[in-house]
Amino acid sequence: MSGVKIVSTIGPATESEDIIRALVQAGTDVARLNGAHGDLGWHTRTIARLRSAAPQVPIMLDLPGTKIRTSRLQYEPRVTRGERIILTSDLTHDGRVKVPMSDGRLVDLVAPGSTILADDGHLRFTVQEVIGGDIACLAETDGTLGSRKGLHVLGVSTQSAMLTDTDRSLLAFAKDQGVDFVGVSGAQDARHVETVRATIGQTAPRVIAKIESPRGLDHLPEILEVSDGIMIDRGDLALEAGSSNISLLQKRIVASARKAGRPVIVATEMLHSMTRHSVPTKAEVSDITNAVLDGASTVMLSAETAIGRFPIEAVSTIRGIVESAVAHLQSTLDHHGDPHDHSSIPQAMGDAIALLCRRLPVTQIVAVTRGGYAARMIAAQMPRQPILAVSDHPIAARSFQLLPGTEGLSVNL
């Protein structure tokens, strides 16, 4: 049973049943679909393959939210530093002459001299002029501007606490398809998350709030209170809060999630080099290790498994790094205990259970729970023993797979 869980994003490189089985064999615990990519037909077919090849694996569907992106392009332009490129609100273009955007709001947010970052900051453009619905830019970096890549104006937040028509359509789709989790992009505050939950109108899918903006950070305690878990989207968060702060912010968010007894997913470029290469960099190994030592319950692969050349190797690699880090963490906890301050009654009970399991010859922890609260509070203490979370609700039991060291089991009570 996995101590720290692994989320793998399914995409063109991994959509077949054989590859899905291989991903699970390599160590995948949760399958993620990105609602910003692919149409409903593709998602329907992929969910059917996932349920056929790996019925025990929960599925997470991310909502696109209000992030401004490039449209789906027939031609993805390669740009070089000093080259002129035009972004446009005119959707009739295909990327050859002008690059269409999913949302015309960007035209009103920029002026000559503004900086636009694309694809999590890998591409950088300086605005030269705004003419009608066109934004003429000068490329400051080399690279390819691909389809559905995020566009961010430096110093300006484009995310808002609203549900778009696309979000609402995808929520209805997620309910119809029996998806286990939905990811709320750019979660702003508790009201934002509760709006999503009210739109769902039932206990499933469960709600994962994505923290990717200073506003989300400011409202983190209340977001944790109303969410089933959170995801640290380090790409957008680094753009809005500054890349030099991202490691410290990650530690802060993970610590807050642990204290609240919520699973926390650390995401974005965990093994980015393995999108093109078969081995990771030492910096990536260190990054993953530190995320586990901080207390992350889950780590996520995005492009590495969605479009990468080595998806199976990426999952196997991150599984090996995670297991080494978990072994070290457990040894530290055995000798020194948990340094975090847990003051509430549920946290104190979790501490007591974890202490008993470290001192007594316990081989497994069984938590009988309908919604998962007991399993969450125990899992947050990261006991060495595997946790068997038993519920009479099959969908709830499958969702427990997101919790560290936990396996959900559905029984008729």
N, C-alpha and C positions, 0 to 999 in steps of 0.2 A: 504494500500500500504506500502511496506517495506521501511523504511528509509535507513538502511544499509542492503545490500543484502547478501544472503547466497548461497554459492556454495556447492553442495553435490556431492561427487564422487560416481558414480554408479559401483557396482561390484557384485560378487556372492551373497552377502547378500541382494541386492536391485534391481536385474535385472527384477523382475516380474512386470507386469502392476499394480497389486494391491498395491505393496509396493511403486512403483513410485508415484501413486496417494496419498498414505499416506505421503510420503516425502513432496510433494507439499502442502498438507493440513497442515502439521506441520510447514511449513515455507520456503521450498526450493524455490529459485528463478532461479538458473542456475544449469544444470546438467553437470557434468564433467566426461569424459572418459579418462583413462590413456592409451596412446598408447603403453606404455612399457609392459602392461599386456593384455592378451587376443589376439586372432587372429582376422583377418578381418571378419570372419564369425560371431564371437561373437559380435563384434562391430556393424555389420550390423543388427543383430537381436535386439540388445539393442536399437539402434537408432530408429528402427521401433516401438518398444514398447514405447519409450519416445514420439515419435510423435503421437502415438495413445492415450496414457494415459494423456499426458500433452503437447498438441501442442503449447501452448503459452510459454513454457519454452525453452529458448535458450540452445544450447548444445556446450560445449567446449571440444575439443580433444587435449590433450597434446602430443607433439612430443617427442620421447625418447631422441633425441639428441645424443651426443657422450659420454654420461656417460657410464662407464664400469659397467656391472652388472653380477650377477650370471645368468646362463641360466635357462630355465624352467626345474625344477628338478623333477624326479619321486620320489626321496627320499630327504627330507629336513633334513639334519643332525642336531642333538642336540649336542652342544659342551659344555664342562665344562672347567673351568679355568685350565690351565696346560696341556690340551689335544692337541695333534698334529692334524692338518688338512691340507689337500693339495688342493690348487686351481690349476686348470689346463686349458690349452688352448685346450685340447683334448675333443672335444664335444661328443665323444662316451660314456663318463662316465655319470652316472645318479645321482650322489651325494652320493652313498653308500661308495665308496672307495676314490674317488676324486670329487671335486666340479667344474664342468666346468664353464668357464667364457664366456660372450658374445663377448669379444674382447681380443685378445692375446697381446695387447699393454702393459698390466699390467706387463708382464714378463720383459719388458725393462725399466720399471719405478721404480723397486724395487731392493734392495740389502739386504744382511743380516743386520738385525737391523732396517729395515724400518717398519713403523707402517701402517697397513691397517685397515681402519674403514669400517664397513658394516652396512647397514640398518640405515642410518642417525646417525651413531655413537653409536648405541646400542650394537654393537659387535666390539671388538678390538682384532687384531692379530699382533704378532711380527714375521717378516720374519726371518726364521732360515737359509734357503738356497734356491737357485734357480737352478734347474736342468732341462735343456732343456726348455720344455714348462710347467714345474711344479713349483709351489711356495709352499714350505713347511713352515707352520706357526705354532706358538704356541698361543693358545687361552688365552687371558688375561681376558675374561669375560665369563659368562655363557649365553647361549641362543640358539635359533634355527636359522640357516642360511637358509632363505627361497628362493624361486624362484624369479628371477628378482629383487633382492635387489642390491642397488648401492654399489660399491666398490670404496673407496677413499684412496689414498695414502697421509698420513699426510705430508703437505708441498709441495705437487705436484698437480697441476691442470690437470685434464684429459679432461676438456671440451675445445672445439675449435669452431671457427666460421665457421663451415662447415655443410652442409646438407648431412646426410648419405643416402644411398639407401632406407633404411627403412623410413626415414623422407619424402623423395620425394614420396614414395608409399603412405604414409599416407596423404600427402597433396592432392594428386590426389583423394584419397578416400574421404577426407573431402569435397572437391568440389563436387564430384559426389553425396554424401549423403546430401548435403545442410547443413552441420554443420555451426554453427554461428561464432565460435571462434576457433582458433588454438593457443596453448601455445608453445612458442619457448623456449625450455629448454636451460639453460646456455647462455642466450643472452649476447653477448660479446661487441657489438658496433652497431652503426646505420647500417653499411653495412651488418651485420649479419641479422638484422631484414628486411632490404630492399631486401636481397636475398630471404628470405621466401616470402615476398610480391610479388616479381617479379615471383617467381615460381608459386604462386597462379594465378597471371595474371588477377585478377578481384577484385571487391570491397569486396567480401565475399569469404571465411570466413575472419573475422576481426582478427587482430594479437595482441595477448597478449604476451609481453616479460617477461620472468621469470628471475628475478634478483637473482642470486645464486652464484656469484663469485666476488672477488675484481676487476677483469677487468670490469665486468658489472657495478659495483659501480662507477669506474673511468669514465665510459662513460655514466653515467645515464642521464645527460641532453640531449644528442643527441639521446639516446634510447627513451626517453619520446617524443621527437619531431616526431619520425617516427612510433610510436606504437599507437594502439587504447586503450591500457591500459597496466598495468604491474601487475605482481604477485611477491610477496616477498616469495621465497622458503626458509624458515628459516632453514630447515634441511641442505641443501647443503651449504647455506651461512654461517651457524655456523661452519661447518667443515672447510671451506676455510678461513674465516675471524676471527674465534675464537668465541666460545660460549659466552664468557664474554662481547662481543661487540654487540651481536645480538639485544638487546632491543634498544640500541642507534642507530644502523644502521636502524632498522625498523622506528624509529621516523624520521630520516633523509630522508629516501626514501618516506615515506608517505607525509611529508611536501613538498618535491620536486614534487611529483605527483599532489598534490592539486594545487600548484602554476602553474603547466602546464595544469591544467584542465583535467587530465587523471584519470580515475578510477583506484584504486589500491586494489588488493586482498592480504590480509594477510593470509598466509597458513602455514601448518605443525603443527601437534600436538596441535590444538586448544583445543580439548577435548580428548586427547589421552587416558586418563583413562577410558573413556566411550566405548572404544573398547571392554573392558571386564566387566565393572561395570556400573550400571544403574544411578549413580550420579557422578557429576564432583568433582574435588578437588577445594578447595578455590583458589589455585594458578591459576588454569585454568580460573575460573570466573574472577579473577583480570586481567589476561592476555587479555582476550577478551574485557573486559571493557576498558582497557587502549588502545587497538587497535582502538576502536571506538572513544574514546576521542582524540586520536592523529589525527583522520580524515580519517581512513580507510573507503572506500566505500563498501567493501565486505570482508567477512571472509569465509574461506573454510574448509570443513571437508574432510578428506582423508580416512584413514583406518576406521575411526569411522562409516562411512556409507558404505564403499566398502565391508569390511569383518567383521565389528564389530557385537557384539551380540545385541546391542541396537540402531540401526540406527535411528528409528523414535524418540526415546527418546532424542538422541543426537541433532537432528535438533530442536526439541521442546525446549530443554534446551538452545541451543545457541540463538534461537530466543528470548527467554525470557530475557537472559542476554543482548543481543543487544538492545532490546526495552527499557530496563531500562537505559542503557548507553546513548541512543539517547535522551531520555526524559531529562536526566540531562544535556546533551550537549546543547540541545535547550534552556533550562532555562538559561544556562550560556551565550549563544549567545544573548538571549533577553536582558540580563542585562549589558553585557560587550562588546558585539560585537565580531567580529573575530579578534584575535590578530595577524594573519598572514599578512605579508606585500604583497599586491597585487598592482603591479605598471603598468602593461600593460593595454591597452585600453579594451580588452575583459575581463580581470579580474576586472577592474574598473566597467564595465557595469554589470558584475555579482554581484559585491558588491552592486551596486545601486539597482538592482532588489531585492536582498535579503533584503536590508534595507527597501525598499518600502513595501515588503511583511510582514515585522515585524511591521511596523508602521500603515498600512492601513488594513481594514477588507477584505483582500483577502483570498479566500477559496481554490483556485487552480491556478497553473501557467500552461499556455498552450504555448508550444514552437513549432512553425511550422518549421520543419527542414528536409532537405532531408538526409544529412549524419549524423546528430547528433551533430554538433559543438555547436549550441546554447544550446541544452539540456545539453551537457557536462559542459559548462562554468557556467550555472545556477546551476546544480547539485553540482558542486565543492564547492559552497558557503553554501551548506546544509541548504536551507530554510526550514522552518517548514511545509509549504504547499506542498502537492503532486504535482509533475510535470507531465503533460500529454504531451509527445513528439509525435507530429503528423508528419507522413512522407507518401509520396506516394510510398515508396519502402517497401514491406512487410518484406523482410529479414532485412533491416536496422531497421525497427520498432521493430522487435523481439529482436535485439541486444541491444536496449536501456534498456532492462530489467536489464542489468548489472549496470546501473547508479544508484546511491543512490537516493531513494525517487522518482523514475521515472517509469512511465508505458508507453511503446511504443504503438502507435495506427496507424494502416495502413489505409489510406483512398485514394480514387481516387480524386486527386486534378485537 
